[in-house]
């Protein structure tokens, strides 16, 4: 059996076995999400843009381009927000059926869970290798954050806005969050992905996290560039490993990114590969 100290974090991020009770949401032939029965009922008041059939709810067939679809979705959001179905964050994300598929529309970030639409992000492990072993830079999240206030985070992490690739988002977030120069950030090495499906009060989070390792030179100290984190600290990997195993002090999905790192570094035993398999249970 997988080590329960680590498996519990994987289970917490994958807390729904199937989208039971949810209704498929489509754009053309592509299913891109899942909506609750209550949200589907609210969409019936916009029959020009949302159509219903035995397979679920779909954007109207006349909405063929990503721009037209994005506009129709944007127009319905204020009413849905007023009804308490979602909150508008004024940052658009690309809507895709798969993580590498074509862009089908854009949608406000705050509406992604309500529509069960896949979200993609980047997470960077800031690494320092010393004679006494691996060290990892961590950020302490601001105490006024809506999600995981005061908890530990990666040195760089963020959702991928519409129109950006993971690499472009990484460089942007590295500058904004940790004041890292673009040349250094661009040296980050892609190491794979982590994904999960999590039901929460906002709806269904179907998240794909693109993971990177970045070697931080001695003498380079990340400095908060915005209000995301209060400060950065350099921790021995053993201390961070213990925090993942023994506490709930780390942001929920960052635990998965760190478990992936520890597996790759040989710091966690996983003889049957069950922890590794559990790290990628989300969208394709």
N, C-alpha and C positions, 0 to 999 in steps of 0.2 A: 504493500500500500504506500502511496505517496506520504511524505512527511506532513502530518496534519498542521504543523506550525506554518507551513507555506500553502498547503492546499486550501486552507480556510480563506485566504485572500482570493484565490482563483474562484472558489465557490461563491464568494460574496459578489464578485463581478459577473458571475453567470448564474443568476438566481431565478431564471425562468427556463423551464425545460422546453416549452413550446409556446408560440403566441396564442394560446387558447383564449377565446373570447374576443380576439382582435380581428379586424377586417382588413383584408389586403388593400393596399393603395397602389394604383398603377399610373404609369404615363405611357400611353400607347400599349404595346405588348409587354413592357418591362414592369415587373413589380419592384417598386422602390421602397416600400414601407408598409406599416401597419397602423391603423387608427382604431381608437376605441369606439364602441357603439354610440356613446354620447357625442363624440366629435363627429362621427359620421352623420348623426341626426342633425347637428348644427350645419353641416355642409349641404344638407338637402334644401336649405333656404337660398342656395346659389345654383339653381339647376342649369344656368347657362354655362357654368364653368366646371361643375362636378356632376358626373353621371354615375348611376348605380345599376348594377346587374347582378346576376347570381354569383359572379366571381369577386364582387366587392365594389369599391369605389374607384373611379378613374377621372383624371382630368379630361375635359371634353376633347374629342378627336380633332376639332378644328384648331386646337392649340398645338401646333406642330414644332415650333422652334423653342430652344431653351429660353429665349427672351420672352416669348409669348407666355410660356408656362410660368416663368418666374414672376411676370407681371400679374398674372391671375392669382398666384399664391400670395403675392404681396398685398393685393387688394383685399383679400379675405382676412388677413391676419389681425387688423385692428378690432374687428368684430369678435373674433375668436379670443383675443386677449381680454377684451371687455367682459366676455363670458367666463373668464377664468380657465380657459383651456390651455393657455400657454402665456409666455411672456416674450415680448419683443426685445431683442438685444441690439438691433441695428448693425448687424454684421452678417453678410450673406456668405453662405457656403454653397459649393457645387453639389448638385444632386446627381448621383450615379447609381446604376444598378449593382455594379461591382466596383471594387476599389480602383481598378485600372480601366474601367469602361468609359465610354463617352459621356460628356456632360449633357444631362437631359433637361436641367432647369437650375435655378438658384432658389435658395430658401433661407430665410433668416435663421441664424444659429439657434435662437431661443425656441423655434418651432420644430427643430429636428426631432426631439423625443416625442412630441405630440403626434407627429406624422410617422414615427418609427423609421425615419430616414437615416441612412448611414452617415456617420460623422468621421472625419479623418483628422489625425493630428500628428505632431512630431514630438518625440521625447529624446533628450540627449543625456547620456551619462558623461559627466565631466571627470576624467580620470587623471590621477597622478601616480606614477609608479616610482616607488622609493625602495631603498635597500631593505627596509623592514616590511615591504609588501605593498599591496594596492591600496590607494586612498581614493575617495570619491567626494566630489563637491556636491553639497546639497543646499537647496534653498529653503528658508523658513518662510512659509506663506504668510501674507499680511493677515492680521487678526480680524479685519473687516471684510475679508473675502466671503462671498456668498457660499462657495463650496470649499470645504476642508480648511477653514480658517485656522491659522497657526500651525498647520501640519507641515511635514517635510515634503519637499518636491524635488524633481530633477533640476539640474542647473539651468536647463532650457526646456520648456514644454509649452505647446500651444496648438490650438485648432488651426487647420489649414483653410484660410479664407478663399472665397471664389477666385479663380483665375491663377492661383499660385500652385507650384509643384511642392512636394515635400522639401526638396533642397532649398528652394527659394524661401519657403516659410521658415526653415531652420535659420538661415542667415538673418532674416528679419527679426525673428524672436530672440536670437542670440544678442543682437544689438539692443533691442528694446528692453529685454528683461535682465540681461547680465552685463551689458556694456562690453561685449566681446567684439573685436574687430572682424569685419567680413572675411578677411584673409584667413584668420584662425578658424572661424566657424565653418568655412567652406572645406576645411580639412577633415571634418567629421566623417567617420566611416559608417555607411549603412550596415546594420547587423541583422535585419529582418523585421518582423512585425509581431505585435501582440494584438489580439482582438477579443471581444467579449460581447455578450448581449445581457443587458441589465434592465430590469423593470424597476422604475422608481416613481415618485410622485408626479414627475413631469411626463411620463409615458414610457417609451422603450428606447433605451440607449443602445444603439448598434454601432460600436466604436472600433475603428482600426487605428492603431498607433504605430507609426513608422519609427523604429528605434535606431539610434546612432550612438557610437562611441566617439568621444573627442578627447584627445590627449591635451591637457592644459599644462603648459610649460611652468616650471618652477619660477616664481616671481610674478606670475600673472594671477591676479585676484579678481574674480568677478565682482562687479558692483551693481546693485539694483539700478535699473534705468527707468523703471516705472513703479507703479504701486502694487505689482503682483507679489513681490516678496519683500520681507523686511531686511534680510541679510543672507549672506552665504557663509557656510562653514565647510571646512575640509575634514572629513571623517575617515578614519581607517575602515577598510571594507568590513573587518570583523565586527566593528561597532554597529555599522549599518545593517549587517546581516542579522545581528542580535535584535535590532530594533524591528526589523521585518518579522522575525520569528516570534518575538515575545511581547510586542506592543501593537497598538493601533494608532501610532503617532505619525504615520505616513499616509499621504493621500491615497485613496482606495486604488486607483489604477496605476499609480507609481509603484506600488508593491509588485505588480505584475512585471513592470519594466525592470525592476531590480532583481526579481527572481530570475528573469531571463539573463541578466548580466551575471549573476552568481552561478548559474548553470554553465554559461559559456566559459567562465573563469575557473571552473572546477571546484567551486566553494560549496556546492550543494551536491549531495549524492542523489542520483535519479536513475537507479539501475534498470528500471523497466520503462523509462521514458514517459511516465504518466504526468509528471509535472510539465514537461515540455509539451506534451499533447494538449494539456489543459490551457496553455497560454494562447491558443489560437482557435477559439470556438465561435468567433463572430462572423461577420459577412465575408464573402469571398474577395 
